[in-house]
């Protein structure tokens, strides 16, 4: 009788151990701290309480020049290095090789300007390589220059695609440009280097 009770107690104890082990196993961490990856800033979730009620508006003027950002300028030289960061020891990612090429300034830092070309390529360029002279690139093949800002005005010349022209003035839909000794009006939609709603006197 005593042996039976002992065996019964042992059976209950074994049963309890077999039930308890899975519970203990579930409590173990799935990975050691050394195996855990540090989340990137994009993966970090900010608590709702820490989120500001209103996001700050993006700056509309450059901190160095107080000029509008973004804005168009042109390349002053026939070669300009676009670097990964605003310093001479930063890697060169892109080299612009067309003098008077229009570029879009998207940021400022000290003597450096972050610029993009028509294809979105670029980087940080020293301000001494840039000019405030406005130019545009012709986006339309054999684009007619017209004597007046009207679709049916006489043609003055035809400009090939990718020609760089000097920007003289702009109305809402038309810009007056000059290239190769010719001057005339072109639809703004056929040019890159001027804002869609930009008006220049």
Buried (B, 14 or more C-beta within 10 A) or exposed (E): EEEEEEEEEEEEEEEEEEEEEEEEEEEEEEEEEEEEEEEEEEEEEEEEEEEEEEEEEEEEEBEBEEEEBBBBBBBBBEEBBBBEBBEEEBEEBBEBEBBBBBBBBBBBBEEBBBBBBBEEEBBBBBBEBBBEEBBBBBBBEEBBBBEEBEEEBEEBBEBEEEBBBBBBBBBEEBBBBBBEEEBBBBBBEBBBBBBEEBEEE
